[in-house]
Amino acid sequence: MLELKLIYILEIIAFLFIAFALLKKSMENFLSIKVCAICAAVSTTWIATLLLKNLMIISINNTIISIMIGQTIVGIMYSYENYVKDARSTQNLLWLKKLLIIILGTTAAYYLIETTSFIQLCLILISLLILLIFALWFNKGFNENNGNDNNISDKESRDVHESRHNDHNTENSNDKHHSTIKSALLELEKKFERCCD
């Protein structure tokens, strides 16, 4: 049985984050929901590791899985808070709703970790369903906002292009290498800047 240590989990999360960030636009167009790359990476990792552990394919410390589930619960709480604020809906008792998400999420996480394999498999399926419901619920207005996001991206792209063009006209040969690195970093930043929206 393969033993997954913390370093492997961190590498998996980093790899999945990059993959989800690079595929974000395609996934959002295909699924018509917004995708948070870091949320998707962490959730995918703990669901997969818990499933593989129950199938006795891997061995992993429950503490690592518990930490990842906790991160997902906090992510859901903040997603709900952002959803309420963006929708400009009533924020009455928002603190209580956030507290309930934490309490219910912590209770569900405890039973997800501490129950027998069969019950854990059922709870994993329920967790997937809940994550899907939250993703669809928090993204009701995505299609309306999607066009605006594209306009912002196009404007940013033009600004970066104009900035590069101006830099190219004014730089001397010694600064070309520095400008190339700067351009590459700007491109990388542009690709990853909205990956967690």
trRosetta pair geometry for C-beta under 8 A, 3 or more apart (Angstrom, degrees):
i j d omega theta_ij theta_ji phi_ij phi_ji
1 56 6.6 -77 -110 174 127 73
1 57 7.1 155 -139 161 83 20
1 58 6.5 139 178 -134 88 19
1 59 5.0 82 130 -27 120 104
2 57 7.0 -5 33 147 102 68
2 58 4.9 -41 76 -114 91 77
2 59 7.0 -175 90 21 40 76
3 58 7.2 134 -104 -171 21 76
3 59 4.5 -30 -104 70 71 105
3 60 7.3 150 -161 -76 56 50
4 8 5.0 -120 -156 81 77 135
4 9 6.1 89 158 -55 111 88
4 49 6.4 -111 68 -133 163 116
4 58 5.3 24 -17 178 110 130
4 59 7.0 177 17 78 71 48
4 60 4.4 -13 59 -90 107 103
4 64 7.7 -141 111 87 103 160
5 8 5.4 99 56 7 65 101
5 9 7.4 -126 106 -4 36 91
6 9 5.6 -57 -151 36 36 113
6 10 6.3 36 154 -19 70 104
6 61 7.8 -24 -57 39 85 127
6 64 5.8 -157 -96 -102 77 125
7 10 5.8 -53 -149 35 32 111
7 11 6.5 32 152 -18 64 106
8 11 5.6 -54 -149 37 33 112
8 12 6.3 36 152 -21 66 104
9 12 5.6 -53 -148 35 32 112
9 13 6.4 32 154 -18 65 104
9 45 6.4 101 -159 177 84 132
9 49 7.2 2 -110 -73 105 155
9 60 7.6 98 -67 -144 121 127
9 64 5.6 -179 -30 -179 169 133
9 68 7.6 -118 -179 -57 130 132
10 13 5.8 -52 -147 36 32 111
10 14 6.3 31 154 -18 64 106
11 14 5.7 -54 -146 38 31 111
11 15 6.2 31 155 -19 65 107
12 15 5.8 -55 -146 38 29 110
12 16 6.1 24 158 -14 65 109
12 45 5.4 129 115 -118 118 114
13 16 5.9 -58 -143 42 28 107
13 17 6.1 35 155 -26 64 106
13 41 5.1 95 -158 147 65 113
13 42 6.0 28 -131 -86 114 62
13 45 5.3 -34 -80 -48 80 158
13 68 8.0 -151 -84 -114 128 117
14 17 5.7 -51 -147 31 28 115
14 18 6.7 26 156 -15 62 104
14 41 7.9 89 -54 -177 10 147
15 18 6.0 -58 -155 36 30 107
15 19 6.3 27 151 -17 65 110
16 19 5.4 -55 -144 40 35 113
16 20 6.0 31 159 -16 70 106
16 40 7.2 -142 152 113 109 83
16 41 3.7 147 103 -131 107 88
16 44 5.7 -163 -163 72 153 132
16 45 6.4 -154 18 -55 155 98
17 20 6.1 -57 -144 41 26 105
17 21 6.1 26 156 -20 63 111
17 37 5.3 84 -157 146 64 103
17 38 5.6 19 -121 -97 110 60
17 41 4.1 -28 -67 -56 67 163
17 195 7.8 86 179 140 81 140
18 21 5.7 -56 -143 38 28 112
18 22 6.2 24 159 -16 64 109
19 22 6.1 -60 -147 39 26 106
19 23 6.1 1 162 3 64 116
19 41 7.9 131 51 -96 90 101
20 23 6.1 -69 -137 53 28 96
20 24 6.3 64 154 -71 63 79
20 27 7.4 -27 -151 3 72 158
20 35 6.4 -138 -177 148 105 124
20 37 3.9 157 104 -138 109 78
20 40 4.6 157 -129 81 157 131
20 41 5.7 -131 10 -55 137 88
20 195 7.2 113 110 -173 86 110
21 24 5.7 -13 -154 -33 30 117
21 37 4.1 28 -68 -120 73 162
21 191 7.0 85 148 141 105 89
21 192 5.4 10 -177 -116 142 77
21 195 3.8 -10 -125 -132 94 146
22 191 7.1 8 -102 172 64 122
23 26 5.1 -63 -168 50 71 113
23 27 5.3 71 134 -27 93 107
24 27 6.0 -64 -146 39 23 107
24 28 6.1 19 161 -18 64 110
24 35 5.4 -159 -138 74 75 115
24 37 6.0 -61 -79 -66 115 105
24 194 7.7 168 128 101 158 84
24 195 5.6 -140 -58 -127 153 74
25 28 5.8 -58 -145 37 27 109
25 29 6.3 25 158 -16 64 107
26 29 5.9 -58 -149 38 29 108
26 30 6.1 22 156 -15 65 112
27 30 5.8 -59 -143 41 30 108
27 31 5.7 0 168 7 69 116
27 35 5.0 19 101 -23 128 157
28 31 6.5 -63 -126 53 23 90
28 32 7.3 69 174 -103 55 15
28 33 6.7 -119 -133 77 66 38
28 34 6.0 16 -120 -112 116 39
28 35 5.6 -128 -67 4 86 99
28 142 7.4 -141 -165 175 104 132
28 146 7.3 169 148 -119 122 118
29 32 7.5 14 -169 -71 21 55
31 35 7.4 87 55 -55 137 110
32 139 7.8 144 132 133 63 127
32 142 6.6 140 168 89 64 129
32 143 6.4 -4 -161 -70 102 101
33 135 5.3 62 165 155 151 99
33 136 6.1 -80 -97 -94 136 52
33 139 4.2 105 -145 87 80 167
33 142 5.9 164 -132 -8 37 169
34 135 8.0 -155 64 -164 64 82
34 138 7.6 -84 51 110 111 96
34 139 4.9 -172 16 -113 87 117
34 142 5.1 -158 -33 -115 90 124
34 197 6.5 -87 -171 111 130 79
35 40 5.7 6 -173 -41 97 142
36 39 3.8 49 90 19 117 117
36 40 6.2 162 80 -16 60 86
36 75 7.3 -177 96 -170 153 123
36 79 7.5 -116 -20 -91 149 118
36 195 7.6 89 -159 141 45 58
36 196 5.0 40 -154 -152 88 55
36 197 7.0 -158 -98 67 78 24
37 40 5.9 -59 -145 39 26 109
37 41 6.2 28 157 -22 64 108
37 195 4.0 -16 2 163 136 105
37 196 5.9 -80 38 -74 84 63
38 41 5.6 -52 -145 35 32 113
38 42 6.4 26 159 -14 66 106
38 75 7.9 -160 104 -110 95 136
38 195 7.5 98 -23 119 80 100
38 196 5.2 5 12 -104 109 111
39 42 6.2 -59 -147 39 27 104
39 43 6.0 20 160 -13 65 114
39 72 7.1 101 -155 -122 79 70
39 75 4.8 152 -112 179 105 150
39 79 7.5 52 -102 -59 159 131
39 196 7.4 118 -10 -142 91 81
40 43 6.0 -59 -138 43 26 107
40 44 5.9 27 163 -19 64 112
41 44 6.1 -58 -144 38 22 109
41 45 6.3 23 157 -21 60 110
42 45 5.8 -59 -151 34 29 113
42 46 6.6 14 161 -9 66 105
42 68 5.4 -173 -174 -158 91 91
42 71 5.1 -90 180 101 155 130
42 72 5.9 -167 114 -66 114 84
42 75 7.3 155 64 -24 138 152
43 46 6.4 -60 -145 40 29 98
43 47 6.1 23 161 -14 66 113
43 68 7.9 165 -86 162 29 102
43 72 5.1 100 -88 -108 86 125
43 75 8.0 -109 -51 67 106 150
43 131 6.0 125 -164 -133 147 152
44 47 6.1 -62 -142 42 25 107
44 48 5.9 21 162 -16 64 114
45 48 6.1 -63 -145 40 23 106
45 49 6.1 14 162 -13 64 112
45 68 6.0 -116 92 -149 107 151
46 49 5.8 -55 -137 41 31 106
46 50 5.9 30 163 -18 66 109
46 65 5.4 119 -144 -149 95 73
46 68 3.7 178 -66 110 122 131
46 69 5.5 175 173 -60 160 70
46 72 6.8 -110 37 -24 143 133
47 50 6.1 -58 -145 39 25 108
47 51 6.2 25 156 -18 61 112
47 124 6.1 122 -150 -157 83 100
47 127 6.7 -166 -104 102 106 127
47 128 6.6 90 -140 -75 145 93
48 51 5.7 -59 -147 39 28 112
48 52 6.1 22 158 -14 66 110
49 52 5.8 -56 -141 42 30 107
49 53 6.1 36 155 -25 64 107
49 58 6.7 -77 -148 81 72 143
49 60 5.4 -10 179 19 116 169
49 64 7.7 -69 135 108 160 112
49 65 6.0 -151 99 -95 121 102
49 68 7.9 91 40 42 133 158
50 53 5.6 -51 -145 33 29 114
50 54 6.5 27 156 -16 62 106
50 65 5.6 106 -73 -145 95 138
50 112 7.1 -16 -153 161 155 105
50 120 6.7 -136 169 171 108 117
50 124 6.0 -179 105 -95 121 121
51 54 6.0 -59 -151 37 29 108
51 55 6.4 18 154 -9 64 110
51 121 7.3 83 -124 -116 74 76
51 124 5.7 121 -77 -163 90 164
52 55 5.7 -59 -143 45 33 107
52 57 4.5 -77 -169 61 87 115
52 58 4.5 36 129 17 116 110
53 56 7.4 30 175 -78 34 32
53 57 7.6 -87 -70 48 21 72
53 58 5.7 -60 -79 76 61 85
53 59 7.0 91 -125 -116 87 27
53 60 5.5 -89 -83 33 123 101
53 65 7.6 -66 -5 -63 155 148
54 117 4.6 141 -153 -148 95 91
54 120 5.3 -164 -91 94 138 127
54 121 5.7 179 140 -65 157 89
54 124 7.7 -129 10 -24 151 143
60 64 5.9 -92 170 60 104 129
60 65 6.4 99 118 -42 122 106
61 64 5.0 92 75 -2 91 101
61 65 7.6 -170 98 0 52 84
62 65 5.6 -58 -153 42 44 110
62 66 5.9 49 150 -27 74 106
62 113 5.3 98 -163 -165 115 115
63 66 5.5 -54 -146 35 31 115
63 67 6.5 35 155 -23 64 102
64 67 5.9 -52 -153 30 30 111
64 68 6.8 25 152 -14 63 106
65 68 5.8 -59 -153 38 34 109
65 69 6.3 33 152 -19 69 106
65 113 6.4 155 99 -107 119 104
66 69 5.8 -54 -146 37 31 110
66 70 6.3 36 153 -21 64 106
66 109 6.6 100 -139 164 72 118
66 113 5.7 12 -80 -82 94 154
67 70 5.6 -55 -153 35 30 115
67 71 6.6 34 149 -22 64 102
68 71 5.5 -48 -152 30 36 114
68 72 6.7 37 150 -19 64 101
69 72 5.6 -52 -154 34 36 114
69 73 6.5 39 148 -22 66 102
69 105 8.0 176 156 169 90 94
69 109 4.3 143 133 -129 136 116
69 112 6.7 168 -124 78 156 142
69 113 7.4 -131 11 -51 157 109
70 73 5.6 -50 -148 32 34 113
70 74 6.5 30 155 -13 66 104
70 106 7.7 35 -109 -101 83 79
70 109 6.7 68 -66 -140 63 169
71 74 5.9 -56 -149 40 31 108
71 75 6.2 37 150 -23 65 108
72 75 5.4 -54 -147 36 32 116
72 76 6.4 35 153 -22 66 101
72 105 7.8 -162 99 -164 82 127
72 131 7.6 -48 -173 -99 126 117
73 76 5.8 -51 -151 32 31 111
73 77 6.6 33 149 -20 63 104
73 101 7.0 158 -175 147 83 87
73 102 6.4 98 152 -121 118 52
73 105 3.4 133 -133 151 119 146
73 106 6.7 89 -161 -57 170 61
73 109 6.6 -67 -46 -43 135 132
74 77 5.5 -50 -150 33 36 115
74 78 6.5 28 155 -12 67 104
74 102 7.6 36 -88 -103 63 93
75 78 6.0 -58 -146 41 30 104
75 79 6.1 34 153 -22 65 108
76 79 5.5 -53 -144 37 30 114
76 80 6.3 34 155 -21 64 103
76 101 6.0 -157 109 -176 105 127
76 105 6.7 166 56 -90 135 143
76 131 8.0 -107 -87 -111 119 70
76 134 5.7 -48 -134 -158 104 161
77 80 5.9 -55 -154 33 28 111
77 81 6.6 28 150 -18 63 105
77 98 5.1 77 -162 -149 107 83
77 101 4.5 160 -93 99 85 139
77 102 6.0 21 -79 -58 143 83
77 105 7.6 -98 -47 -3 101 152
78 81 5.4 -50 -146 36 38 114
78 82 6.3 37 155 -17 68 104
79 82 5.8 -55 -147 40 31 109
79 83 6.1 37 152 -25 64 107
79 134 6.8 81 99 166 141 114
79 138 5.2 -22 160 -123 108 163
80 83 5.5 -52 -147 33 31 116
80 84 6.5 31 155 -19 65 103
80 97 6.8 -137 142 134 138 116
80 98 7.0 178 83 -94 123 72
80 101 6.2 -167 16 -68 154 157
80 134 7.8 -68 -67 -149 91 108
80 138 7.0 -102 -87 -92 47 116
81 84 6.0 -54 -151 34 30 109
81 85 6.5 22 154 -12 64 109
81 94 6.7 87 -119 180 82 120
81 98 6.3 26 -67 -88 108 119
82 85 5.7 -59 -145 42 32 108
82 86 5.8 28 159 -17 70 110
82 138 7.7 53 80 -161 95 118
83 86 6.0 -57 -139 40 25 106
83 87 6.0 16 162 -11 63 114
83 137 7.5 30 -153 125 161 84
83 138 4.4 -103 -83 -134 134 84
84 87 6.1 -62 -142 43 23 105
84 89 5.7 -92 -151 61 67 98
84 90 7.9 -61 -163 81 105 38
84 91 5.7 111 150 -101 125 80
84 94 6.1 171 109 -116 165 118
85 88 7.4 22 176 -75 34 45
85 91 7.2 37 -82 -87 66 125
86 141 7.3 -154 133 53 115 139
87 140 7.8 42 -97 57 122 121
87 141 7.0 171 -96 -13 83 136
91 94 4.5 -23 -175 -40 80 129
93 96 4.2 -33 -178 33 95 120
93 97 6.1 100 123 -23 85 91
94 97 5.6 -55 -149 37 36 111
94 98 6.3 37 153 -19 68 105
95 98 5.8 -55 -149 37 30 111
95 99 6.3 32 151 -20 64 107
96 99 5.5 -52 -147 37 33 113
96 100 6.3 36 152 -21 65 104
97 100 5.6 -51 -148 35 32 113
97 101 6.6 37 151 -22 63 101
98 101 5.7 -49 -152 30 34 113
98 102 6.7 31 151 -15 64 104
99 102 5.8 -56 -153 37 34 110
99 103 6.2 29 153 -16 69 108
100 103 5.7 -54 -139 41 32 108
100 104 5.8 24 164 -10 69 111
101 104 6.3 -58 -137 45 23 103
101 105 5.7 23 161 -19 61 117
102 105 5.8 -59 -139 41 22 111
102 106 6.1 23 161 -20 62 110
103 106 6.0 -56 -145 35 25 109
103 107 6.4 24 155 -17 61 108
104 107 5.7 -55 -148 37 31 112
104 108 6.2 30 155 -17 66 107
105 108 5.7 -55 -145 39 30 110
105 109 6.1 33 154 -22 65 107
106 109 5.6 -52 -145 35 30 114
106 110 6.5 37 154 -25 63 102
107 110 5.8 -51 -152 29 30 113
107 111 6.8 18 156 -7 63 106
108 111 6.1 -62 -151 43 32 103
108 112 6.0 38 151 -27 67 110
108 123 7.2 167 -172 -163 86 116
108 127 7.3 143 157 -90 126 95
109 112 5.4 -55 -144 35 30 117
109 113 6.4 22 159 -13 65 107
110 113 6.2 -66 -154 39 26 103
110 114 5.8 -11 166 8 66 122
111 114 6.2 -68 -122 53 28 92
111 115 5.3 29 -178 -32 70 118
111 119 7.6 -83 166 141 96 122
111 123 6.5 -173 114 -105 96 156
112 115 7.1 -37 -115 21 11 106
112 120 6.2 91 -165 -133 54 79
112 123 4.7 -158 -106 131 79 141
112 124 7.3 111 -148 -67 106 62
112 127 6.8 51 -109 -56 140 136
113 120 7.9 68 -98 -114 12 116
115 119 4.0 -78 144 90 134 128
115 120 5.4 173 79 -56 95 78
115 123 6.9 113 47 -10 139 142
116 119 5.1 84 58 17 78 103
116 120 6.8 -139 98 -10 35 93
117 120 5.5 -58 -146 36 29 114
117 121 6.4 31 157 -22 65 102
118 121 5.8 -52 -153 31 31 111
118 122 6.7 29 150 -14 63 104
119 122 5.6 -53 -152 38 36 112
119 123 6.2 35 150 -18 68 107
120 123 5.5 -56 -144 41 32 111
120 124 6.3 41 153 -27 66 100
121 124 5.6 -46 -149 28 32 115
121 125 6.9 32 152 -16 61 101
122 125 5.9 -55 -157 35 34 110
122 126 6.5 32 148 -16 66 106
123 126 5.3 -51 -144 39 38 113
123 127 6.1 45 152 -25 67 102
124 127 5.5 -50 -148 33 31 115
124 128 6.6 34 151 -20 63 101
125 128 5.7 -49 -151 32 33 113
125 129 6.5 34 150 -18 63 105
126 129 5.6 -55 -151 37 34 114
126 130 6.3 35 151 -20 67 105
127 130 5.7 -53 -146 37 32 111
127 131 6.3 32 155 -18 65 105
128 131 5.8 -54 -147 37 30 110
128 132 6.3 31 153 -19 64 107
129 132 5.7 -56 -150 36 30 112
129 133 6.4 31 152 -20 65 105
130 133 5.6 -53 -147 36 32 112
130 134 6.3 31 154 -17 65 105
131 134 5.8 -54 -146 39 31 111
131 135 6.2 34 153 -22 64 106
132 135 5.6 -53 -146 34 30 113
132 136 6.4 23 157 -13 65 106
133 136 6.0 -59 -148 41 29 105
133 137 5.9 27 156 -19 66 113
134 137 5.6 -58 -138 40 28 111
134 138 5.9 18 167 -11 66 112
135 138 6.5 -61 -140 41 21 101
135 139 6.2 -3 164 -1 58 123
136 139 6.2 -78 -143 48 24 100
136 140 7.8 62 157 -69 59 65
137 140 6.8 -13 -170 -41 33 98
139 142 4.2 6 -179 -37 90 126
141 144 5.1 -51 -172 42 79 113
141 145 5.6 68 132 -17 92 108
142 145 5.9 -70 -146 47 31 102
142 146 5.8 48 156 -48 70 101
143 146 5.5 -36 -143 8 30 121
144 147 7.3 -58 -180 23 33 101
144 148 7.8 20 138 -5 61 109
145 148 5.3 -59 -161 40 53 114
145 149 6.1 55 145 -25 80 102
146 149 5.7 -53 -150 33 34 112
146 150 6.5 34 152 -19 65 103
147 150 5.7 -54 -152 34 34 111
147 151 6.5 35 151 -20 66 102
148 151 5.6 -52 -150 33 35 111
148 152 6.5 35 152 -18 66 103
149 152 5.7 -53 -151 36 33 111
149 153 6.3 34 151 -20 66 106
149 194 7.2 137 -158 -177 116 159
149 197 7.9 167 -119 101 134 156
150 153 5.5 -54 -147 37 34 113
150 154 6.2 35 153 -21 67 103
151 154 5.7 -51 -146 35 32 110
151 155 6.3 32 154 -17 65 105
152 155 5.7 -56 -149 38 31 110
152 156 6.2 31 153 -18 66 107
153 156 5.6 -53 -146 38 31 111
153 157 6.2 36 152 -24 64 106
153 190 8.0 109 -146 -177 83 103
153 194 7.8 -84 -83 12 105 152
154 157 5.5 -53 -148 34 31 115
154 158 6.5 32 153 -19 64 102
155 158 5.7 -52 -150 34 32 109
155 159 6.4 33 151 -19 65 105
156 159 5.5 -53 -148 36 33 113
156 160 6.3 33 154 -19 66 104
156 190 6.3 163 136 -131 126 112
157 160 5.8 -52 -148 36 30 110
157 161 6.3 30 152 -19 64 107
157 190 7.4 103 -86 -167 68 149
158 161 5.5 -56 -147 38 32 112
158 162 6.1 30 155 -17 68 106
159 162 5.8 -54 -143 39 29 107
159 163 6.1 32 155 -21 64 108
160 163 5.6 -54 -146 37 29 114
160 164 6.3 31 153 -20 64 105
160 183 8.0 113 177 -142 101 76
160 186 5.6 161 -138 147 117 130
160 187 7.5 121 176 -77 150 63
160 190 6.5 -36 -59 -65 157 147
161 164 5.7 -54 -150 35 30 111
161 165 6.3 30 151 -21 64 106
162 165 5.5 -53 -145 36 33 113
162 166 6.3 31 156 -16 66 105
163 166 6.0 -55 -147 39 29 108
163 167 6.2 29 154 -18 64 109
163 186 7.7 -156 87 -145 138 168
164 167 5.6 -56 -145 39 30 112
164 168 6.1 35 154 -26 65 106
164 179 7.8 118 -141 175 73 107
164 183 5.6 64 -110 -110 115 118
165 168 5.7 -52 -149 31 28 114
165 169 6.7 25 154 -17 62 104
166 169 5.9 -57 -151 34 32 108
166 170 6.4 6 161 -1 66 114
167 170 6.3 -76 -147 47 28 97
167 171 5.6 23 166 -28 71 117
167 179 5.3 161 147 -137 127 125
167 182 7.7 -135 -163 85 166 136
167 183 8.0 -164 73 -64 149 103
168 171 6.5 -51 -127 27 22 106
168 179 7.2 143 -82 160 60 154
171 175 4.1 -124 -163 87 108 122
171 176 6.1 141 124 -72 129 58
171 179 5.4 -74 -66 -44 173 145
172 175 5.6 87 54 14 64 101
172 176 7.8 -96 107 -32 38 84
173 176 5.7 -27 -157 -9 41 119
174 177 7.7 -52 175 21 39 98
175 178 5.1 -58 -160 45 61 115
175 179 5.7 65 142 -26 83 104
176 179 5.6 -56 -145 38 31 112
176 180 6.3 36 155 -24 65 104
177 180 5.7 -51 -149 31 31 113
177 181 6.7 29 153 -15 63 103
178 181 5.9 -56 -153 36 32 110
178 182 6.3 32 150 -20 65 109
179 182 5.4 -53 -144 38 33 114
179 183 6.2 36 155 -21 66 104
180 183 5.8 -51 -147 35 29 112
180 184 6.4 30 153 -19 62 106
181 184 5.7 -55 -149 36 31 111
181 185 6.3 30 153 -18 65 106
182 185 5.8 -55 -148 37 30 110
182 186 6.4 32 152 -20 64 105
183 186 5.6 -53 -147 35 32 112
183 187 6.4 34 153 -20 64 104
184 187 5.7 -52 -150 35 32 113
184 188 6.4 31 152 -18 64 106
185 188 5.6 -53 -146 38 33 112
185 189 6.1 34 154 -19 66 106
186 189 5.7 -53 -144 38 30 111
186 190 6.2 34 154 -22 64 106
187 190 5.7 -55 -149 34 29 113
187 191 6.5 28 153 -21 63 106
188 191 5.8 -55 -150 33 31 111
188 192 6.4 1 161 3 66 113
189 192 6.4 -74 -143 50 27 92
189 193 5.6 44 161 -54 69 105
190 193 6.0 -34 -130 4 24 117
191 195 7.7 28 137 -53 60 114
192 195 5.0 -39 -156 -9 55 129
194 197 4.7 -23 -169 -5 79 125
